[in-house]
Amino acid sequence: MKNITITLKKVELERSRSVYRAFTAKIDGKDLTNTFDEDTTVIDFIENTIRQTLANAISDRENNIDITITLPDEITLSAALKTHLKDKYEVDEVFNSITFA
């Protein structure tokens, strides 16, 4: 079982008067991936995180892993979108199951 926790922070830069979103993903408490820009969507980041987990599992020769993805309160995925992501990535033999907490 691998636990992925995604966090989202809004960062305001006073000098440029810009607001950016910073996404971070940790797997079992260790940094996995992050992004800091204004054009990454929530879904793009979730999928990039799943793909990075897949790449790491292949590199580590892991199969049939279960992952649980925990999202921050600000992010709510519809049941249909959760099902779509599960169906899309559980097809790969590396993943046994993908759940959203």
MARFI-673024 format. One record per residue: residue number from 1; chain; x, y, z of N, C-alpha, C, O in turn. Coordinates in pm, whole numbers, plus 50000, padded with zeros to 5 digits. Each point is the difference from the previous one (the first is absolute). Last residue first. Example, Ala and Ser with C-alpha at 12.3 -4.5 7.8 and 13.67 -1.06 7.14 Angstrom:
2
> seq,mol,n.c1,n.c2,n.c3,ca.c1,ca.c2,ca.c3,c.c1,c.c2,c.c3,o.c1,o.c2,o.c3
> 2,A,51285,49775,50708,50082,50119,50006,49923,50109,50073,50051,50111,50017
> 1,A,49978,49317,49976,49911,50119,50000,50090,50120,50000,50104,49998,50066
***
This chain:
101
> seq,mol,n.c1,n.c2,n.c3,ca.c1,ca.c2,ca.c3,c.c1,c.c2,c.c3,o.c1,o.c2,o.c3
> 101,A,49085,50901,49906,49956,50010,50140,49917,50126,50018,49952,50027,50110
> 100,A,50149,49636,49455,50007,50139,50044,49941,50007,50140,49887,49957,50024
> 99,A,50360,49626,49663,49885,50053,50072,50027,50145,50039,50114,50043,50012
> 98,A,50064,49512,49663,50021,50143,50027,49873,50048,50069,49890,49986,49947
> 97,A,50372,49501,49945,49885,50087,50022,50046,50143,50026,50109,50024,50052
> 96,A,50181,49644,49765,49893,49910,50039,49872,50082,50022,49893,49964,49951
> 95,A,50560,50150,49741,49901,50041,50101,49896,49891,50022,49937,49952,49906
> 94,A,50411,49979,49780,50071,50048,50120,49899,50034,50111,50027,49977,50118
> 93,A,49845,49893,49432,50024,49890,50094,50071,50044,50128,49997,49929,50100
> 92,A,49666,50379,49597,50142,49964,50005,50023,49895,50108,49948,50012,50111
> 91,A,49629,50183,49834,50024,49910,49887,50146,49953,50000,50031,49891,49951
> 90,A,49795,50444,50344,49999,49864,50053,50017,49896,49890,50024,49883,50029
> 89,A,49939,50595,49876,50131,49956,50049,50003,49859,50058,50106,49939,50004
> 88,A,49491,50268,49802,50110,50032,49910,50132,49939,50047,50076,49948,49918
> 87,A,49528,50022,50351,49993,49914,49881,50119,50022,49908,50054,49904,49943
> 86,A,49908,50378,50435,50023,49860,50041,50004,49909,49878,50093,49920,49984
> 85,A,49788,50528,49940,50143,49988,50033,50035,49857,50042,50102,49947,49958
> 84,A,49441,50148,49959,50079,50013,49877,50149,49980,50027,50067,49925,49929
> 83,A,49639,50092,50439,49986,49874,49926,50082,50003,49872,50065,49901,49965
> 82,A,49912,50496,50283,50077,49898,50074,49997,49866,49926,50102,49934,49986
> 81,A,49629,50405,49842,50141,50027,49973,50089,49901,50075,50101,49954,49945
> 80,A,49432,50026,50130,50031,49962,49862,50148,50021,49968,50061,49916,49933
> 79,A,49767,50228,50482,50010,49854,49997,50038,49953,49860,50078,49905,49985
> 78,A,50084,50582,50144,49871,49932,49986,50024,49849,49999,50111,49953,49974
> 77,A,50216,50393,50284,49980,49933,49872,49863,49933,49997,49956,49943,50100
> 76,A,50300,50479,50182,49897,49897,50003,49984,49944,49860,49971,50074,49905
> 75,A,50372,50263,50417,49985,49927,49874,49897,49888,50019,50018,49911,50083
> 74,A,50122,50377,50275,49962,50093,49893,49972,49929,49867,49941,50058,49910
> 73,A,50226,49716,50491,49857,50032,50006,49953,50089,49886,49884,49994,49960
> 72,A,50545,49694,49951,49964,50102,50099,49850,50030,49992,49935,49970,49900
> 71,A,50241,49538,49972,49999,50135,49945,49967,50101,50109,49936,49965,50099
> 70,A,50265,49501,49838,49929,50092,50087,50016,50141,49945,50112,50047,49979
> 69,A,49934,49412,49843,50031,50140,49975,49913,50086,50089,49877,49992,49996
> 68,A,50327,49474,49973,49892,50085,50050,50044,50143,49983,50107,50039,50046
> 67,A,50036,49447,49731,50032,50137,50042,49873,50069,50046,49892,49981,49944
> 66,A,50347,49498,49954,49880,50075,50032,50043,50140,50038,50093,50018,50080
> 65,A,50158,49581,49601,49999,50089,50115,49864,50070,50012,49932,50027,49901
> 64,A,50296,49621,49783,49877,49981,50079,49997,50088,50125,49964,49953,50108
> 63,A,50520,50009,49716,49877,49969,49927,49885,49989,50099,50020,49984,50120
> 62,A,50543,50199,49819,49882,49974,50083,49880,49974,49909,49988,50059,49893
> 61,A,50507,50072,50028,49948,49865,49971,49884,49961,50092,49992,49887,50046
> 60,A,50248,50548,49904,50025,49920,50121,49950,49856,49986,50003,49923,50097
> 59,A,49930,50389,49550,50144,50006,50028,50037,49911,50119,50107,49939,50003
> 58,A,49438,50115,49895,50066,49920,49895,50150,49995,50026,50061,49894,49990
> 57,A,49689,50382,50293,49970,49859,50026,50067,49909,49897,50054,49895,50035
> 56,A,49976,50574,49907,50080,49956,50115,49979,49852,50029,50095,49928,50030
> 55,A,49640,50270,49635,50140,49994,49958,50090,49950,50113,50089,49918,49977
> 54,A,49456,50158,50126,50015,49887,49908,50146,49983,49958,50054,49890,50005
> 53,A,49834,50489,50244,49992,49881,50086,50019,49874,49917,50067,49906,50043
> 52,A,49899,50494,49725,50129,49994,50070,50005,49880,50093,50104,49935,50012
> 51,A,49488,50152,49770,50101,49954,49904,50139,49990,50064,50075,49908,49970
> 50,A,49573,50271,50287,49977,49858,49977,50105,49944,49904,50053,49891,50021
> 49,A,49956,50569,50051,50038,49930,50122,49983,49849,49984,50086,49922,50041
> 48,A,49763,50360,49616,50147,49999,50002,50051,49924,50122,50099,49928,49992
> 47,A,49437,50142,49981,50046,49901,49902,50153,49993,49994,50056,49891,49988
> 46,A,49753,50436,50291,49965,49867,50051,50050,49893,49903,50060,49901,50042
> 45,A,49986,50545,49821,50093,49967,50108,49972,49861,50057,50093,49924,50027
> 44,A,49618,50245,49639,50135,49978,49945,50096,49957,50110,50080,49907,49982
> 43,A,49492,50224,50152,50000,49868,49938,50136,49968,49938,50049,49888,50013
> 42,A,49886,50543,50170,49996,49899,50106,50010,49860,49940,50077,49917,50049
> 41,A,50140,50463,49657,49868,49974,50058,50010,49894,50108,50098,49926,50007
> 40,A,50263,50451,49799,49980,49858,50026,49862,49981,50064,49969,50061,50102
> 39,A,50239,50374,49783,49921,49933,49897,49986,49849,50016,49950,49934,49909
> 38,A,50306,50409,50362,49860,50041,49995,49918,49922,49900,49878,50020,49994
> 37,A,50562,49818,50321,49970,50085,49885,49850,50029,49996,49923,49945,50078
> 36,A,50424,49716,50167,49976,50136,50046,49979,50086,49876,50094,50062,49950
> 35,A,49943,49380,50240,49998,50098,49892,49962,50135,50059,49928,50008,50100
> 34,A,50259,49442,50037,49934,50127,50031,50002,50088,49876,50074,49977,49905
> 33,A,50025,49474,50320,50003,50097,49892,49933,50129,50046,49926,50000,50098
> 32,A,50217,49644,50207,49990,49929,49874,50013,50097,49884,50084,49981,49912
> 31,A,50049,49979,50654,49968,50082,49883,50001,49915,49874,50092,49922,49976
> 30,A,49788,49848,50492,50119,50048,49928,49957,50079,49877,49901,49967,49934
> 29,A,49790,49802,50372,50072,50104,50072,50122,50057,49930,50060,50095,50050
> 28,A,49648,49572,49752,50044,49945,50129,50091,50099,50073,50100,49961,50060
> 27,A,49825,50247,49523,49962,49859,50004,50063,49939,50124,50122,49998,50016
> 26,A,49724,50523,49789,50090,49917,50079,49948,49857,49996,49879,49977,50004
> 25,A,50063,50526,49713,49955,49863,50025,50108,49927,50077,50118,50005,49966
> 24,A,49704,50537,49900,50104,49909,50047,49938,49863,50020,49887,49988,50048
> 23,A,50018,50540,49708,49955,49865,50032,50120,49918,50046,50110,50012,49945
> 22,A,49745,50536,49998,50110,49905,50019,49939,49866,50041,49934,49991,50104
> 21,A,49911,50499,49635,49962,49884,50078,50119,49906,50006,50067,49976,49899
> 20,A,49897,50588,50046,50029,49871,49941,49945,49891,50088,49974,50020,50119
> 19,A,50000,50551,49783,49960,49889,50085,50025,49871,49922,49958,49988,49885
> 18,A,50243,50557,50103,49945,49882,49935,49962,49897,50106,50054,49998,50111
> 17,A,50194,50448,49897,49854,50005,50021,49929,49887,49928,49892,50017,49944
> 16,A,50591,50083,50114,49940,49998,49867,49847,50008,50005,49933,50004,49897
> 15,A,50313,50019,50510,50083,50076,49906,49934,50007,49862,49996,50107,49938
> 14,A,49816,49626,50416,49974,50143,50010,50075,50080,49895,49946,50096,49945
> 13,A,49860,49399,50058,50130,50065,49990,49978,50150,49995,49951,50054,49901
> 12,A,49769,49487,50280,49990,50135,49946,50138,50065,50004,50063,50009,50105
> 11,A,49704,49470,49895,50116,50081,50038,49985,50136,49932,49987,50009,49878
> 10,A,49719,49524,50276,49999,50117,49914,50108,50093,50052,50004,50034,50119
> 9,A,49944,49410,49916,50019,50128,50066,49989,50109,49896,50049,49986,49888
> 8,A,49855,49446,50199,49986,50116,49913,50017,50125,50083,49937,50014,50105
> 7,A,50171,49405,49906,49966,50127,50065,49998,50111,49897,50064,49992,49895
> 6,A,49911,49427,50156,50019,50117,49914,49958,50124,50079,49895,50002,50063
> 5,A,50266,49457,50031,49932,50118,50052,50034,50119,49913,50117,50033,49980
> 4,A,49892,49389,50017,50040,50124,49935,49918,50113,50059,49877,49993,50005
> 3,A,50278,49470,50118,49912,50112,50029,50055,50127,49939,50112,50042,50030
> 2,A,49919,49387,49903,50071,50127,49994,49898,50111,50021,49893,49999,49939
> 1,A,50162,49432,50137,49916,50118,50000,50089,50124,50000,50092,50012,50081
***
